[in-house]
Amino acid sequence: MKREIKFRGFSILCKKWMYGYIWIVPGVNLHYIRTGKIDVKDSSIEKYEVYSESIGQFTGLKDKNGKEVYEGDIVKEQRKRFKDKYFAVKWNNDIGSYIFEPLDKSLTSYPCFNIGTVKGLEVIGNIYENPELLEE
């Protein structure tokens, strides 16, 4: 299976999302997103310093509208069982996979993160720009 490994981060200077490869400068705690092909020797590749807490990896999947799903996104379920419920996309080290963490803490079960379940979800924001959605 081949999937694209890429990241996004919110640019400190441009104030917008940048997409590409993550580049962390050791020892000085700087985080960059580099656009274009990865080649550390090519100084012409643009790099953008981003807020470290905004960095999220592309999950390799797209929502029902074809929008890429990233770690940190907030999605809304559109199918019957969890209709109009909100979830945050997070990485879970215990199972080695992305999960949908329900924002409604009363939910005791929730959809598994896979290609089938993503087809019923819509990305409506992210935890970085839309913290108010976390209170839904």
C-alpha positions as CSV (number, residue, x, y, z in Angstrom):
1,M,0.0,0.0,0.0
2,K,1.3,3.4,-0.9
3,R,0.1,6.6,0.7
4,E,1.4,10.1,0.8
5,I,3.2,11.1,4.0
6,K,2.7,14.8,4.5
7,F,2.0,17.3,7.2
8,R,0.3,20.7,7.7
9,G,1.1,23.4,10.2
10,F,-0.2,26.9,10.8
11,S,2.4,29.5,9.6
12,I,3.6,32.0,12.2
13,L,4.2,34.7,9.6
14,C,1.7,34.0,6.8
15,K,-1.1,33.1,9.2
16,K,-2.4,30.3,7.0
17,W,-2.0,26.5,6.7
18,M,1.1,25.3,5.0
19,Y,1.3,21.7,3.6
20,G,4.4,19.6,2.9
21,Y,7.1,17.9,4.9
22,I,7.9,18.6,8.5
23,W,11.4,19.8,9.4
24,I,12.4,20.2,13.1
25,V,15.6,21.9,13.9
26,P,17.2,20.0,16.8
27,G,18.3,21.9,19.9
28,V,16.4,25.1,19.1
29,N,12.8,23.9,19.0
30,L,12.0,25.3,15.6
31,H,9.3,23.6,13.5
32,Y,9.0,24.1,9.8
33,I,6.8,22.9,7.0
34,R,8.8,22.6,3.7
35,T,6.9,22.7,0.4
36,G,8.0,20.9,-2.7
37,K,10.1,17.7,-2.9
38,I,12.1,16.8,0.2
39,D,15.8,17.6,-0.3
40,V,17.6,19.2,2.6
41,K,20.4,20.3,0.3
42,D,18.1,22.3,-1.9
43,S,17.9,25.8,-0.4
44,S,15.4,27.0,-3.0
45,I,12.6,24.9,-1.3
46,E,10.4,27.2,0.7
47,K,10.1,26.6,4.4
48,Y,7.6,28.1,6.8
49,E,8.0,28.3,10.5
50,V,4.8,26.9,12.1
51,Y,3.3,26.7,15.5
52,S,4.4,23.3,16.9
53,E,1.0,22.6,18.5
54,S,-0.7,23.1,15.1
55,I,1.2,20.4,13.3
56,G,-0.8,17.4,12.1
57,Q,-0.1,14.5,9.8
58,F,-2.3,13.6,6.8
59,T,-4.1,10.4,7.6
60,G,-4.1,9.2,4.1
61,L,-7.9,9.4,3.9
62,K,-10.5,11.9,2.6
63,D,-13.9,12.8,3.9
64,K,-17.2,12.4,2.1
65,N,-16.5,15.6,0.1
66,G,-13.0,14.6,-0.9
67,K,-11.2,16.8,1.6
68,E,-8.0,15.4,3.1
69,V,-8.4,14.4,6.8
70,Y,-5.5,15.5,9.1
71,E,-4.7,14.8,12.7
72,G,-6.3,17.5,14.7
73,D,-9.4,17.9,12.4
74,I,-12.9,18.0,13.8
75,V,-15.3,15.9,11.8
76,K,-19.1,15.6,11.9
77,E,-20.7,12.2,11.4
78,Q,-23.6,12.1,8.9
79,R,-24.7,8.5,9.1
80,K,-27.6,7.1,11.2
81,R,-25.9,5.7,14.3
82,F,-23.8,8.8,15.1
83,K,-25.8,11.4,13.1
84,D,-24.7,15.0,13.9
85,K,-22.0,13.9,16.4
86,Y,-18.6,15.5,16.5
87,F,-15.2,13.8,16.7
88,A,-11.6,14.9,16.8
89,V,-9.1,13.0,14.8
90,K,-6.2,11.9,17.0
91,W,-3.3,9.5,17.0
92,N,-3.5,6.6,19.6
93,N,-0.2,5.1,20.5
94,D,-1.8,2.2,22.3
95,I,-3.3,0.8,19.1
96,G,-1.0,2.4,16.5
97,S,-3.7,4.1,14.6
98,Y,-5.7,7.3,14.2
99,I,-9.0,7.4,16.1
100,F,-12.1,9.4,16.2
101,E,-12.3,10.8,19.8
102,P,-15.9,11.8,20.5
103,L,-16.5,15.3,21.7
104,D,-19.6,14.2,23.4
105,K,-18.1,12.4,26.4
106,S,-21.4,10.5,27.0
107,L,-20.6,8.3,24.0
108,T,-19.2,5.0,25.0
109,S,-18.6,3.7,21.5
110,Y,-17.7,5.4,18.3
111,P,-16.7,4.6,14.7
112,C,-13.4,3.0,13.9
113,F,-11.0,5.0,11.8
114,N,-10.9,3.4,8.4
115,I,-11.8,4.1,4.7
116,G,-15.4,3.0,5.2
117,T,-16.2,5.2,8.2
118,V,-14.5,8.3,6.7
119,K,-17.0,8.2,3.8
120,G,-19.7,9.3,6.2
121,L,-17.8,12.1,7.8
122,E,-17.3,15.7,7.0
123,V,-14.3,17.9,8.1
124,I,-15.9,21.0,9.7
125,G,-12.8,22.5,11.3
126,N,-9.8,21.7,13.5
127,I,-8.8,21.8,17.1
128,Y,-6.4,24.7,16.5
129,E,-8.6,27.2,14.7
130,N,-12.0,26.1,16.1
131,P,-11.6,25.3,19.8
132,E,-15.2,26.3,20.4
133,L,-16.2,23.1,18.5
134,L,-14.5,21.1,21.3
135,E,-17.3,22.3,23.6
136,E,-20.1,20.9,21.4
